[in-house]
């Protein structure tokens, strides 16, 4: 049986990522990933632009977004249009399912941004067991201890906001393309995985970008913050 890798969580300038969709597409065209989900916050624009830029080269693109529900972030995979933000996690899951999509609890125990224990109580299709954003070791460990036996698919995503972080955390699945990935999630045959070397190499740049993004948001009323190099 063929086993492939997918990264189900990454961002572009369509939300708070550093690469434009076109720049991300160039990076992806050189990667060994079979499938990627581009999950900009509350918009599918980034995914659509990456798909157009790849034009069939590189990994297959899942149209997706990271929905800012009132209870925490939810990855919406295999959707065709934006899912409204600000509603309850339960409502958000239903809206994703209404589109024929799959709902994933993103970084469940991330402070403020995760759905927490709702990951065990709501009808998620999968749980992001390993999130590759810097400083997520403790939340990831909590997810493993509290949610690993939830009875749904377990996945991993880099949560890349810089291109170098893409694929550092990923999902292994049986098959070769997006349809196989979807079937594997439904059948609970996926597993999260970590490329320790790639993840460690991207960590400083990823952390620097996330720190700058936070400072920029915090200082919007005080004047601009210079872009890190």
N, C-alpha and C positions, 0 to 999 in steps of 0.2 A: 504494500500500500504506500502511496505517495503521501508524505507529510510536508506541509508548507507553513510559511510564517505570514502573519498579518499584524500590522500596527493599527489599532482601532481608536487612536486618540491623538490628534495633532492640530495645530493652529497656524493660521496665516495672518496677514495684515487685515483680513476681513473681520478679525476680532482683535486679539491681543498678542498675536504671534509676530515674530520679526520678519520672516520671509514673505514676500508676495506669493500669491498662488503660483505664478509663473516660475519664480525662483525655487519654490518647493518642488514643482514638477521636474525641474532640471535635476535636483538632488535625488528625487525618487527614481528617475530614469536610470540612475547608476546603482540603485540599491538592489538587494537580493530579495526584497519582500515580494510576495505574490499578490497581496491585497492590502490596501490601506483605506482607512476611513478618515476623511478630513472633517474635523468636528469643530468648526468655529462656533463661537457663542451665539446661539439664537439665530443663526443664518446658515443656509445651504450654499450661499454664494461661493465661498472658498472651495468647497468640494466640486461644484460645477466648473469653476475656472481651472482647477487643477486637472480635472478630467479632460477639458478642452485642450489644455496646454500639452498634456501627455499624448493626446491623439492616438491612443492605442499602444504607445510605447511604455515600458516599465510596468509597474503593478496595476492591477485592476482597481478602480476607485469606487468605493461605496459612498453614495451620497448620504450625508449625515450632518448632524449638528450636536452641540452640547447645550441642552436646554436649561435655562436658569429658572427652575421651578421654585415655588415659594418655600419648599422644604429642602432644597439642595439641587445639585447638578445631576442631570440625567442625559446620557448619551442616546441619541435617536439615530439608529442605523437603518439603512434601506428605506429612506423616506424620499419624497419627491418635492416637498415644499416645507417652508418654515413651520415649526410648532410654536405657538404663542408662549412667551415667557410669563412668569409671575403667577401661574396657577399652581394648585397643589400637585404633589408628586403623583398621587393617584390619578388626577385628571390628566396629567401630562402623559403617563403611561397609556391611558386609554386613547388619547389623541394620536400617539405614535402607532398604536395597534390599529386604529381606524385607517391609517395610511398603509397598512400592511407592513409596518416597520417593526424593529426589535428594540426594546428598551433595556438599557444597561445602567446599573447604579454606578456612577463614576466616583472614584475615590471616596467610598462611603463614610469613612471616619476622618476625612479632612475637616479641620476646624472651619466652621461656618459654611463651607462649600459642599459638604457631603450630606446625604440623606440619613446617615446614621442607622439606627435600628430599623428604620422603615425598609431598608434593603432586605430584611428578613420577613417582613409582613406584607409587602405589596407584590403584585404579580410581575416582577422584573423577569426578563428573559435571560439575563446574565448579570454577573457582578464583576466589577473590575477589581480583581484580587491584588494585582500589583500595578501601581501607578508610578511612572518614571519621573515625575516632577521632583526636583531637589527637596530634601528634608521630609520625605514621605515614609521613611523607614518605620516609624512608630505607628502611623495610621495604617500602613500596609500590614504590619504585624497584627494589629487589632482586627483587621478584616479577616486575616487568615484564622485567627483564633475564634472569632464569633460567627463567621459566615461561610466557612469552607464547606460545611455540611448542610447548606441551605437547600440543596436539591435542584439548583439551576446551574447553567453553564458558568465556568470560571474563565475569565479572560484577563489579558494584560495589555496595557497601552502606555506609550512613552509620555503622553501629555506634552509632546514636544512643542515648545514655543520658539525654538531655534532649530534649523535644519539638521545640525550635527546630532541632535538628540533622537531623531527619528530612528525607530527600530531598536533602541537600547533596551526597551521593554516591549515585548510583543506577545502575540498569541499563536500557538502551534495548533494546527488543525489538519484532519485528514482530507486530502483532495488538493486542488490546484487553483481554484478561482473563487470568485465572490459567492456563486451559488453553492459551492461546496462549503464555504465558510458559514453561510447562513444555515445550511442543513446541519452542520456540526454543532452550531450553537443550540439549535432546537433539540438536537439529540444529546446534548451535554457531553460532547466528545472533545471539547477544546481544553487547552491548558495554558496558563500564563507562563512566561519564561523571561529570563533576564540575561542579557549579554553584558557581563560584568565589565569587560574591557571597554566596549563602546560606551556603556553608560557612564563609567568613570571618566572617560576622555571628554565627554560632552558636559559633564557636571558643572565645571567652573563657568563656562559660557552661558549655560542654561540658567544657573543661579543669578549671574550678573544681569541677564535680560529680565528675569522675573523681578529682581530687586528694583531695577530701574523703572519697570512698568508700574510697580507699586508706588514708588516715589513720585512718578509723574502724575498718577491719579491723586495722590495725597496733596500735591503741591500745585494743582491746577489754578487755585485762587491766588497763589503767591508768585506766579511767573513760570516760564518754561524750564524744563530740565533737559540738559544736553543728552543726545543719544550716545550710548556707550559704543566704543569701537572694538 
